[in-house]
Amino acid sequence: MKINAIKLTKNYEGRNLALDNVSFEVSMNGILAIIGKNGAGKTTLVRILATELLPTSGAAYINDIDVIHNAKDVRELIAVVPQEARAVPWLTPLQTVSSYLMWRGLSYRESRERGKEVLRTLGLENVENEKNRKLSGGMKRKVLVATVISSDAPIIFLDEPTTGLDYISRKELWEILNSMKYNRLIILTTHYLEEAEVLGDKIGILDKGKLLAFGSMDELRRIVKYPFIIKISGDVKINSIDGYIKRLSNGDVQIFSTEREIFKLAQELLEGKIKFTVQEVSLNNIFEFLVEGGVED
């Protein structure tokens, strides 16, 4: 599965650029997580790629099909759960999924059979005939995900699918998405950094319409100046080091630096029998470096 965005720009009249020359290429089965604050341009990007919105300039291709000029052909390949999507309250999960499949061209019988199969896969078989209004928030979101998965579309767009869910419901949805990614490309937008790091085989960081970074976690770590963290127990004196020193509220010291500097400091700490841990920076750290210009306390 392949998506190619070339200098996508969207300018809403009277507002700042919603997208500003966004370019990337992804060719894989798996999950592409697009992260950013509210207003970063995530939904605008999804709507353009999903043929719901025309860009002001630029181009995009899905499996080498022009999103702008061949939108009908693109729609045969994709399925979308928009950010504002809600399960129709007076329908059941089975009715929701089967009616969606009939809209995509399946027969009534095929739609019912596939709907039952997908709901069973997502653990919703016991509520398939309950009204959606009686379901929990997490179950309602699963019903929406079930609709797009049931389509067997090779490319799926999920715009902030876990917003408003409690942590347990979010993790359940993570497990479902991880299990479904091996034969399709899932594009997921989120402002939950942990979610993007857990799910994203590739991650794009949007801020104020600009794509600041794009790649796997390993690739993103190579972008930032200080990709490693050493956490030292206790308030110790640190000699000159090429890095960012952060003193924590519990008295410990955290230093962001290069692999070479961290290794050198670790040797000194071992000689002094001072406790420490070393780890790679998280997506949260990378986001703060790129978007906030530093690391927050």
DOGUKE-570233 format. One record per residue (C-alpha): residue number from 1; x, y, z; residue in three letters. Coordinates in Angstrom, 1 decimal. Example, Ala and Ser with C-alpha at 12.3 -4.5 7.8 and 13.67 -1.06 7.14 Angstrom:
   i      X      Y      Z  aa
   1   12.3   -4.5    7.8 ALA
   2   13.7   -1.1    7.1 SER
This chain:
   i      X      Y      Z  aa
   1    0.0    0.0    0.0 MET
   2    1.4    3.4   -0.9 LYS
   3    0.6    7.1   -0.3 ILE
   4    2.6    9.9   -1.8 ASN
   5    1.9   13.5   -0.8 ALA
   6    3.7   16.2   -2.7 ILE
   7    3.8   19.8   -1.4 LYS
   8    0.2   19.7   -0.2 LEU
   9   -1.0   23.1    0.8 THR
  10   -4.4   24.2    2.1 LYS
  11   -5.2   27.8    2.7 ASN
  12   -8.6   28.6    4.2 TYR
  13   -9.5   32.3    3.5 GLU
  14   -8.8   34.5    6.4 GLY
  15   -6.8   31.9    8.4 ARG
  16   -3.3   30.7    8.6 ASN
  17   -2.2   27.9    6.3 LEU
  18   -3.9   24.7    7.5 ALA
  19   -1.3   22.7    5.5 LEU
  20    2.0   24.2    4.4 ASP
  21    3.9   22.3    1.7 ASN
  22    3.5   18.8    3.3 VAL
  23    5.4   16.1    1.5 SER
  24    6.0   12.5    2.4 PHE
  25    5.9    9.0    1.0 GLU
  26    4.9    5.8    2.7 VAL
  27    4.8    2.3    1.1 SER
  28    4.0   -0.5    3.6 MET
  29    1.4   -2.4    5.4 ASN
  30    1.1   -1.1    9.0 GLY
  31    0.1    2.0   10.8 ILE
  32    1.1    5.5   10.0 LEU
  33    0.4    7.8   13.0 ALA
  34    0.0   11.5   12.4 ILE
  35    0.4   13.5   15.6 ILE
  36    0.0   17.2   16.4 GLY
  37   -1.8   19.6   18.6 LYS
  38   -5.4   20.7   17.8 ASN
  39   -5.2   22.8   14.7 GLY
  40   -1.9   21.3   13.5 ALA
  41   -3.5   20.2   10.2 GLY
  42   -4.2   16.5   10.9 LYS
  43   -7.8   16.5    9.9 THR
  44   -7.2   18.6    6.8 THR
  45   -4.5   16.2    5.7 LEU
  46   -6.8   13.2    6.1 VAL
  47   -9.7   14.9    4.3 ARG
  48   -7.5   15.7    1.3 ILE
  49   -6.1   12.2    1.1 LEU
  50   -9.6   10.7    1.5 ALA
  51  -10.9   12.8   -1.4 THR
  52  -13.2   14.9    0.8 GLU
  53  -11.3   18.2    0.4 LEU
  54   -9.3   19.8   -2.4 LEU
  55   -5.9   21.2   -1.6 PRO
  56   -5.1   24.8   -2.6 THR
  57   -2.0   23.4   -4.3 SER
  58    0.1   20.3   -4.4 GLY
  59   -0.7   16.7   -5.3 ALA
  60   -1.4   13.3   -3.7 ALA
  61   -1.4    9.7   -4.9 TYR
  62   -2.8    6.6   -3.4 ILE
  63   -1.4    3.4   -4.9 ASN
  64   -0.2    5.8   -7.7 ASP
  65   -3.8    7.0   -8.4 ILE
  66   -4.3   10.8   -8.4 ASP
  67   -6.4   11.8   -5.4 VAL
  68   -7.5   15.0   -7.0 ILE
  69   -8.3   13.9  -10.6 HIS
  70   -9.3   10.3  -10.0 ASN
  71  -11.1   10.6   -6.7 ALA
  72  -13.7    7.9   -7.7 LYS
  73  -11.0    5.3   -8.2 ASP
  74   -9.3    6.3   -5.0 VAL
  75  -12.5    5.8   -3.0 ARG
  76  -12.6    2.2   -4.2 GLU
  77   -9.4    1.6   -2.2 LEU
  78  -10.1    3.5    1.1 ILE
  79  -12.4    3.5    4.1 ALA
  80  -12.7    6.4    6.5 VAL
  81  -13.9    7.0   10.0 VAL
  82  -14.0   10.9   10.4 PRO
  83  -13.3   12.6   13.7 GLN
  84  -17.0   13.6   14.0 GLU
  85  -18.4   10.1   13.2 ALA
  86  -20.9    8.6   15.7 ARG
  87  -22.7    5.3   15.7 ALA
  88  -26.3    5.8   14.8 VAL
  89  -28.1    5.4   18.1 PRO
  90  -31.2    3.6   16.9 TRP
  91  -29.3    1.0   14.9 LEU
  92  -27.6   -2.1   16.2 THR
  93  -23.9   -2.9   15.6 PRO
  94  -24.9   -5.6   13.1 LEU
  95  -27.2   -3.2   11.3 GLN
  96  -24.5   -0.5   11.3 THR
  97  -21.9   -2.7    9.7 VAL
  98  -24.2   -4.5    7.3 SER
  99  -25.8   -1.3    6.0 SER
 100  -22.3    0.1    5.4 TYR
 101  -21.4   -3.0    3.4 LEU
 102  -24.6   -2.9    1.4 MET
 103  -23.8    0.8    0.6 TRP
 104  -20.4   -0.4   -0.7 ARG
 105  -22.2   -2.9   -3.0 GLY
 106  -22.5   -6.2   -1.1 LEU
 107  -25.7   -8.2   -1.0 SER
 108  -27.9   -8.3    2.1 TYR
 109  -26.8  -11.8    2.9 ARG
 110  -23.1  -11.1    2.3 GLU
 111  -23.3   -8.0    4.4 SER
 112  -24.9   -9.8    7.4 ARG
 113  -22.4  -12.7    7.2 GLU
 114  -19.3  -10.5    7.0 ARG
 115  -20.8   -8.1    9.7 GLY
 116  -21.2  -11.0   12.1 LYS
 117  -17.7  -12.2   11.4 GLU
 118  -16.1   -8.8   12.0 VAL
 119  -18.1   -8.1   15.1 LEU
 120  -17.0  -11.5   16.5 ARG
 121  -13.4  -10.7   15.7 THR
 122  -13.7   -7.4   17.6 LEU
 123  -15.4   -9.0   20.6 GLY
 124  -18.8   -7.5   19.9 LEU
 125  -20.8  -10.6   19.1 GLU
 126  -22.7  -10.5   22.4 ASN
 127  -24.0   -7.0   21.7 VAL
 128  -24.5   -7.2   17.9 GLU
 129  -28.3   -6.9   18.3 ASN
 130  -28.2   -4.2   21.1 GLU
 131  -29.1   -0.6   20.1 LYS
 132  -25.9    1.5   19.8 ASN
 133  -27.3    4.0   22.3 ARG
 134  -27.0    1.4   25.0 LYS
 135  -23.3    0.7   24.4 LEU
 136  -20.3    2.2   26.2 SER
 137  -18.2    4.8   24.5 GLY
 138  -15.5    2.3   23.8 GLY
 139  -17.9   -0.2   22.2 MET
 140  -19.4    2.5   20.0 LYS
 141  -15.9    3.3   18.7 ARG
 142  -15.3   -0.3   18.1 LYS
 143  -18.5   -0.5   16.0 VAL
 144  -17.2    2.4   13.8 LEU
 145  -13.8    0.6   13.4 VAL
 146  -15.7   -2.6   12.6 ALA
 147  -17.4   -0.8    9.6 THR
 148  -14.2    0.1    7.9 VAL
 149  -12.4   -3.2    8.7 ILE
 150  -15.4   -5.1    7.3 SER
 151  -14.9   -3.4    3.9 SER
 152  -11.5   -5.1    3.4 ASP
 153  -10.3   -1.7    2.0 ALA
 154   -6.5   -1.8    1.7 PRO
 155   -6.2    1.7    3.1 ILE
 156   -8.1    2.9    6.2 ILE
 157   -8.2    6.5    7.6 PHE
 158   -9.1    6.9   11.3 LEU
 159   -9.2   10.5   12.5 ASP
 160   -8.6   10.6   16.2 GLU
 161  -10.5    7.4   16.9 PRO
 162   -9.7    7.2   20.6 THR
 163  -10.5   10.8   21.6 THR
 164  -12.7   10.8   24.7 GLY
 165  -12.1    7.2   25.6 LEU
 166  -10.8    6.0   29.0 ASP
 167   -7.4    4.5   29.0 TYR
 168   -8.6    0.9   29.2 ILE
 169  -10.9    1.4   26.2 SER
 170   -8.1    3.0   24.3 ARG
 171   -5.7    0.1   24.9 LYS
 172   -8.4   -2.4   23.8 GLU
 173   -8.7   -0.4   20.5 LEU
 174   -4.9   -0.4   20.2 TRP
 175   -4.8   -4.2   20.3 GLU
 176   -7.5   -4.4   17.6 ILE
 177   -5.6   -2.0   15.3 LEU
 178   -2.3   -3.8   15.9 ASN
 179   -3.9   -7.1   15.0 SER
 180   -5.5   -5.7   11.8 MET
 181   -2.5   -3.9   10.3 LYS
 182   -0.7   -6.7    8.6 TYR
 183   -2.6   -6.7    5.3 ASN
 184   -3.5   -3.0    5.0 ARG
 185   -2.2    0.5    5.7 LEU
 186   -4.0    2.3    8.5 ILE
 187   -3.5    6.1    8.8 ILE
 188   -4.4    7.2   12.3 LEU
 189   -4.4   10.8   13.6 THR
 190   -4.0   11.4   17.3 THR
 191   -2.8   14.0   19.8 HIS
 192   -1.9   11.2   22.3 TYR
 193    1.8   10.8   22.0 LEU
 194    1.9    7.4   23.8 GLU
 195   -0.7    6.1   21.3 GLU
 196    1.4    7.2   18.3 ALA
 197    4.6    5.6   19.8 GLU
 198    2.8    2.3   20.6 VAL
 199    1.0    2.0   17.3 LEU
 200    3.0    3.9   14.7 GLY
 201    5.3    1.9   12.4 ASP
 202    5.8    5.3   10.8 LYS
 203    5.1    8.7   12.5 ILE
 204    4.5   12.1   11.1 GLY
 205    4.7   15.2   13.4 ILE
 206    2.6   18.1   12.2 LEU
 207    2.7   21.6   13.7 ASP
 208    1.0   24.7   12.4 LYS
 209    0.5   23.0    9.0 GLY
 210    4.1   22.0    8.6 LYS
 211    5.4   18.4    8.7 LEU
 212    8.4   18.7   11.1 LEU
 213    9.5   15.1   11.0 ALA
 214    8.5   11.8    9.4 PHE
 215    9.8    8.3    9.9 GLY
 216   10.0    5.3   12.3 SER
 217   10.9    5.9   16.0 MET
 218   14.6    5.1   15.2 ASP
 219   14.6    7.6   12.3 GLU
 220   13.0   10.3   14.4 LEU
 221   15.6    9.8   17.1 ARG
 222   18.3   10.4   14.6 ARG
 223   16.7   13.8   13.8 ILE
 224   17.0   15.3   17.3 VAL
 225   20.4   16.5   18.5 LYS
 226   20.2   14.6   21.8 TYR
 227   18.7   11.1   21.3 PRO
 228   19.7    9.5   24.6 PHE
 229   18.8   10.2   28.3 ILE
 230   20.7    9.4   31.4 ILE
 231   18.9    9.7   34.7 LYS
 232   21.1   10.0   37.8 ILE
 233   19.8    9.3   41.3 SER
 234   20.4   12.3   43.6 GLY
 235   21.6   15.8   43.0 ASP
 236   25.1   15.4   41.6 VAL
 237   27.5   17.9   40.2 LYS
 238   27.8   17.6   36.4 ILE
 239   30.9   18.8   34.7 ASN
 240   30.7   20.4   31.3 SER
 241   28.7   18.2   28.9 ILE
 242   27.2   18.7   25.4 ASP
 243   23.6   18.2   26.4 GLY
 244   20.5   19.4   28.1 TYR
 245   20.4   19.1   31.9 ILE
 246   17.1   18.8   33.7 LYS
 247   16.7   18.7   37.5 ARG
 248   13.7   16.8   38.5 LEU
 249   11.4   17.6   41.4 SER
 250   12.4   14.5   43.3 ASN
 251   16.1   15.7   43.3 GLY
 252   17.3   13.4   40.5 ASP
 253   19.1   14.7   37.4 VAL
 254   18.1   13.9   33.8 GLN
 255   20.5   14.7   31.0 ILE
 256   19.7   14.6   27.3 PHE
 257   22.8   14.1   25.2 SER
 258   24.6   12.2   22.4 THR
 259   25.5    8.5   22.7 GLU
 260   29.2    9.4   23.0 ARG
 261   28.6   11.9   25.8 GLU
 262   26.3    9.5   27.7 ILE
 263   28.8    6.7   27.4 PHE
 264   31.6    8.9   28.8 LYS
 265   29.4   10.1   31.7 LEU
 266   28.2    6.6   32.5 ALA
 267   31.8    5.4   32.9 GLN
 268   32.4    8.3   35.4 GLU
 269   29.3    7.4   37.3 LEU
 270   30.2    3.8   37.5 LEU
 271   33.6    4.7   38.9 GLU
 272   31.9    6.9   41.5 GLY
 273   29.3    4.1   42.3 LYS
 274   26.5    6.5   41.5 ILE
 275   23.2    4.9   40.4 LYS
 276   21.9    5.8   37.0 PHE
 277   19.8    4.5   34.1 THR
 278   20.1    5.1   30.3 VAL
 279   17.4    5.1   27.7 GLN
 280   16.5    6.4   24.3 GLU
 281   14.4    9.5   24.0 VAL
 282   10.6    8.9   23.8 SER
 283    8.2   10.3   21.2 LEU
 284    7.1   12.8   23.9 ASN
 285   10.7   14.0   24.2 ASN
 286   11.1   14.3   20.4 ILE
 287    7.8   16.2   20.2 PHE
 288    8.9   18.6   22.9 GLU
 289   12.3   19.2   21.2 PHE
 290   10.7   19.8   17.7 LEU
 291    7.5   21.6   18.7 VAL
 292    8.2   23.3   22.0 GLU
 293   11.9   23.9   21.5 GLY
 294   13.0   22.1   24.6 GLY
 295   12.0   19.6   27.2 VAL
 296    9.3   20.5   29.7 GLU
 297    9.5   19.8   33.4 ASP
